[in-house]
Amino acid sequence: MRSMRRAENNEAVSPVIATVLLLAITVMLSSMVFVLMQGALTTTEKSAPQATVSVRGLSNGFHVVRLTSLDQTIDPAKLQWNLAPDSSADGNPLGGKVADADVYGLIGANVSFHDRDAGYSVSQGDYFVIDSTTIGSDSGTWRFKLVDTNSQSVLVNVMLPPMDV
């Protein structure tokens, strides 16, 4: 008789406890998936970058435009530069992407960009060198612009100063 009672008591967990455990596991798993996916589902828009520059006209016929502050690093392929005469100056406008092979890191180009940290990014301390004598921007008033194509915002819009003598 004892063996029959023991066989009857070998049942699994009661159905109520099993249901509660299954619900608890389901809630925990679904909340973990929600927390993991929350970052992927929310899209935060980045603010437009802000920059300040210093510009110098050198006696050797070059202008140097240095990024003195920049609040975020930017991909060179996402920046468009433009050098154009104001209405009082003669000359043809120039422009292109900072990442172009004839601009990025090229020494001796009419307009060249120098990445100080060599990280293939535009950051504080990087600079442009403009061969103003060759281009013709050493006379009259010329304007240098740098535009972030992601946010369509103008980072830099400066006049090139007269050359130092």
C-alpha positions as CSV (number, residue, x, y, z in Angstrom):
1,M,0.0,0.0,0.0
2,R,2.8,2.3,0.7
3,S,4.2,1.9,-2.7
4,M,0.9,3.0,-4.2
5,R,0.8,6.2,-2.2
6,R,4.3,7.1,-3.2
7,A,3.4,6.7,-6.9
8,E,0.5,9.0,-6.5
9,N,2.7,11.8,-4.9
10,N,5.2,11.9,-7.7
11,E,3.2,14.4,-9.7
12,A,4.8,17.5,-11.1
13,V,4.3,21.1,-9.9
14,S,0.7,22.1,-9.5
15,P,-0.9,23.6,-12.6
16,V,-1.3,27.0,-10.9
17,I,2.3,27.3,-10.0
18,A,3.4,26.1,-13.4
19,T,1.2,28.8,-15.1
20,V,2.6,31.5,-12.8
21,L,6.2,30.4,-13.6
22,L,5.6,30.4,-17.3
23,L,4.0,33.9,-17.2
24,A,7.0,35.2,-15.1
25,I,9.5,33.8,-17.6
26,T,7.6,35.2,-20.5
27,V,7.4,38.7,-19.0
28,M,11.1,38.7,-18.1
29,L,12.1,37.6,-21.6
30,S,9.8,40.1,-23.4
31,S,11.1,43.0,-21.1
32,M,14.7,42.0,-21.9
33,V,14.0,42.1,-25.6
34,F,12.3,45.4,-25.3
35,V,15.2,47.0,-23.4
36,L,17.7,45.6,-25.9
37,M,15.7,46.8,-28.9
38,Q,14.8,50.2,-27.4
39,G,18.1,51.7,-28.5
40,A,17.6,50.5,-32.1
41,L,14.1,51.7,-32.3
42,T,14.6,55.2,-31.1
43,T,16.2,57.6,-33.6
44,T,17.9,60.6,-32.2
45,E,18.7,63.4,-34.6
46,K,22.2,64.8,-34.3
47,S,22.5,68.5,-34.0
48,A,24.3,70.4,-36.7
49,P,28.0,70.8,-36.1
50,Q,29.3,74.1,-34.9
51,A,32.8,75.4,-35.8
52,T,35.0,78.5,-35.5
53,V,38.1,79.2,-37.7
54,S,41.1,81.4,-37.9
55,V,42.2,82.7,-41.3
56,R,45.6,84.0,-42.1
57,G,47.0,85.4,-45.3
58,L,50.7,84.7,-45.6
59,S,53.4,86.7,-47.4
60,N,54.2,83.7,-49.6
61,G,50.9,83.8,-51.4
62,F,49.0,81.2,-49.3
63,H,45.9,81.5,-47.1
64,V,45.5,79.1,-44.1
65,V,42.0,78.4,-42.7
66,R,42.4,76.5,-39.4
67,L,39.4,74.9,-37.5
68,T,40.1,76.4,-34.0
69,S,37.0,74.6,-32.6
70,L,34.6,71.9,-33.8
71,D,32.1,70.3,-31.5
72,Q,32.1,66.9,-33.3
73,T,34.2,65.0,-35.8
74,I,32.9,64.9,-39.3
75,D,33.4,62.5,-42.2
76,P,35.4,64.4,-44.9
77,A,33.1,62.9,-47.6
78,K,30.2,64.7,-45.9
79,L,31.8,68.2,-46.2
80,Q,31.7,70.4,-49.3
81,W,34.1,73.4,-49.6
82,N,33.6,76.4,-51.8
83,L,36.0,79.3,-52.7
84,A,34.4,82.1,-54.7
85,P,35.0,85.7,-55.4
86,D,32.6,88.3,-54.0
87,S,31.0,90.5,-56.5
88,S,33.9,93.0,-56.5
89,A,36.5,90.4,-57.4
90,D,37.3,88.6,-60.7
91,G,37.8,84.9,-60.9
92,N,36.1,81.6,-61.2
93,P,34.6,79.8,-58.1
94,L,36.2,76.5,-57.0
95,G,34.7,73.8,-54.9
96,G,34.4,70.1,-54.1
97,K,34.4,67.6,-51.3
98,V,37.0,67.6,-48.6
99,A,37.6,63.9,-49.2
100,D,38.5,64.4,-52.9
101,A,41.9,63.0,-53.9
102,D,43.1,66.3,-55.2
103,V,42.3,68.0,-51.9
104,Y,42.6,65.6,-48.9
105,G,46.2,65.6,-47.7
106,L,47.7,66.6,-51.0
107,I,50.6,69.0,-50.7
108,G,51.0,71.6,-53.4
109,A,47.4,71.6,-54.6
110,N,45.5,74.8,-55.2
111,V,43.3,74.0,-52.2
112,S,44.4,71.2,-49.8
113,F,43.1,69.9,-46.6
114,H,45.4,68.6,-43.8
115,D,44.1,66.1,-41.3
116,R,46.3,66.7,-38.2
117,D,45.5,63.5,-36.4
118,A,45.4,61.4,-39.7
119,G,42.1,59.8,-38.6
120,Y,40.3,60.4,-41.8
121,S,38.0,62.8,-40.0
122,V,37.6,66.6,-39.9
123,S,38.2,67.7,-36.3
124,Q,39.6,70.6,-34.3
125,G,43.1,71.7,-35.4
126,D,42.7,70.5,-39.0
127,Y,43.3,73.1,-41.7
128,F,43.0,74.1,-45.3
129,V,45.9,75.6,-47.3
130,I,44.9,77.8,-50.3
131,D,47.4,78.7,-53.0
132,S,45.9,82.2,-53.4
133,T,48.5,83.4,-55.9
134,T,47.9,80.5,-58.4
135,I,44.1,80.7,-58.0
136,G,43.9,84.5,-58.1
137,S,42.3,84.9,-54.7
138,D,45.2,87.1,-53.5
139,S,43.5,90.1,-55.0
140,G,40.0,91.3,-54.4
141,T,37.7,89.8,-51.8
142,W,37.2,86.0,-51.8
143,R,34.9,83.9,-49.6
144,F,35.7,80.4,-48.3
145,K,32.7,78.3,-47.2
146,L,32.5,74.8,-45.7
147,V,29.1,73.1,-45.7
148,D,28.0,69.9,-43.9
149,T,25.9,68.0,-46.4
150,N,24.3,65.8,-43.7
151,S,22.6,68.7,-42.0
152,Q,22.8,71.2,-44.9
153,S,24.4,73.7,-42.5
154,V,27.2,76.2,-43.2
155,L,30.1,75.5,-40.8
156,V,32.4,78.2,-42.2
157,N,31.7,81.3,-44.1
158,V,34.8,83.6,-44.0
159,M,36.4,86.3,-46.2
160,L,40.0,85.7,-47.0
161,P,42.1,88.5,-45.5
162,P,44.6,90.5,-47.5
163,M,48.1,88.9,-47.8
164,D,50.8,89.8,-45.2
165,V,53.6,91.7,-46.7
